[in-house]
Amino acid sequence: MPLLKQEQDIFPENLFESLETLPSEAGMRWWAMQTLPRCEKKLMRQLLDSQVPYYGPVIERRYRSPQGRLRSSFVPLFSNYVFVFGNEEMRYKAFSTGSVSKCMKVVETEQFVEDITRIYRAVQTGEPVFPETKLEPGDPVRVKSGPFKGFEGTVIRREHEVRLLITVRCMGQGISVQILDCQVDAL
């Protein structure tokens, strides 16, 4: 049983589906908001109240209490980051919340959208995902079967498990998901 219920980590719900339909002349672009420590959820609540589109992936983390009870909580996948999609006015609203320490313009927009969409789809599968802050070089692969069919990434080994590393290249961070050796083909 989670201590607190999961909050909305994306607004609007169809943010990634609506990216293709938005006119480019609207001045909408992606911004990486670096939050103050432990303010990711606070910023997302403020953005939701202001109706500013955002994505801040949140995952469930399970652990045992000192008494041995199984506990779970919802934690940000990328500590201190929330991604905002909007124009200059929306960026200013987000920055004015008092929860943001730094605002970075996403330069490689196409690459970023591709990466963050894969992260979103991976989290939506419901399978466990693990934050990865140290990216290691490896062979690029495509998953041919299972819940991550069609995903591309790099195979890594962690804790005697085979995992698919999905990266957000502009941040130097990513996630990994557990897969089987037989589920991948080299690119």
N, C-alpha and C positions, 0 to 999 in steps of 0.2 A: 504494500500500500504506500503510494507516494506521500511525502509530507505535505506537499502543495500540488495542486492540479497543474497540468501543463498549460502554459499560456500560448497564445497565438504567435508563431514565429515567422509568419509570412502575411503580408497584406498587399494587395488583395489576394484572396485564395488562388486566383487564376493568373498571378503575376507573370509566370513564365510562359503561359499560353498566350497572353495578351501582348507580349513584346513584339511579335511580328505585325500586329494590327495597329500599333501606335505610330502616328506620323512622325517622321524624323525631324520635321521642322518645328515640332513642339518644344525643342530644346531639352528633351529628356535624356539623361545620361546616368551612369552608375557612379556612385561615390562610396568609398570604403571609410566608414566612420570608426575611428579608434576611440573607444569609450574610456572613461575613467575606470579604475579597478572595480570589478563586480557591479557594473552599471548597465550591462547589456540588456537585461530584461526591463529595467527602468526605462531605458531609451526606447525599446520596442513599444512599451505601453504609451509613452508620450507620442511616438510617431503614429500609433493607431488612433489616438485621440485627435491628432491633427490631420488624419487621413492622408499621410505621406506613405507611398509604397516603399516597402522594405523587405529584406530577408535576413534573418539571423538564426541559422540552423541550431536547433536545440535537440539534444539526445537524452535518453533515459540512462542514468548511471545507477547500477545496483551495487550495494555493499552491505556488510553485516555490521550491526551495532555492537558495542562492547558486550552486550548481554546475549549476543548471538542471533538477534532478530534480523530478518532480511528487510532492508530499507531501500527505497529508491528515491531519486531526485532527478529533476530535469536541469541539465547544465548546458551552457552554450558550447557548441562544437568548436568554435574558434574564439578563444578567450579574447575579450576586449575588442571584438569586431562585430559590426552590424552593417549590412550593405543597403544603401538607400538608392532608389531609382526615382529621379525627379529632375525638375528644372532648378534654376538658381534660387528661386524663392523657397522651394522645398528644402534645398540644401541648407539655406539660412535658418529655416524653422528647426531643422534637426540640430544644427550647430548651436542654436540659441537655447536648447533645452537645459544646458548646464551638465549634461551627461557625457559630452563629447570632448576629448582632449585634442584630437587631430582629425582633420578631414582631408582625405586623399582622393584625387580624381583618378578614376580608372582609365588608363591610357589605352591599353589593348582591349577595347570593348568587346570585340567579337570573341576573342580568346577567353576573356573573363566570363562572358555569358555562357559559352560552351562549358567551361569548367564548373561554374556555380549551378548550372542546370543539371549536370551529372551528379553533383553533390546532393541537390534537392531530390532527384530521382532515387539515389542510393538510400537516403534517409527514409523516403516514402515506402521502400520495400518492407520496412519493419524488421529487417535483419539487423543484427548488431553492427554498429560502425565504431571505429576507434580513431580518435584524433591522432594525427601524425605531424610532428613539427620538424622532424629531420628527414628530408627527402634523400633517398639513396638512389644512385644510378642503377639501372637494370634494363632488361629487355622489355620493349613495349609489347603488350599483348591485347587480344580481344577475347572476351568471355563468350564461349559458344553454347553454353547451356546453364540452367539454373536460374535463380531469381535475378542475377545480374547479367543475363544474356544481352549481348550487344555493347556492354560497357567496354571502354578501352582504358588502359592504364599500364602500370608497371608492376611486375610480380616481385614481392619481397618476402622474406622469411622473418617472422617474429615469434618468439616463444614457441619454437618448434611447430609453427603453423604456417601455411601458405596463405598469403594475403594479396589482394589487389590494391595497389596504391592509386588513389584518384587525387590529383593535385589541383590546387588553385595556383597556377604558375606565377601570377603577379605578386602573390603573398609569400611564396616559398613554404606553404603549408598545405595540408590535405587531410584525407581520411584513408583508412584502410578497411577492407571488408574481408572476411574469411572466405576462401574458395578452395576447391580441390584442384590438384595438378591437372587432372584429366578434363577440366572445364575450360581450358584456355588454349588458344592458338597463337603462335607468334605472328607478329605483323611484318 
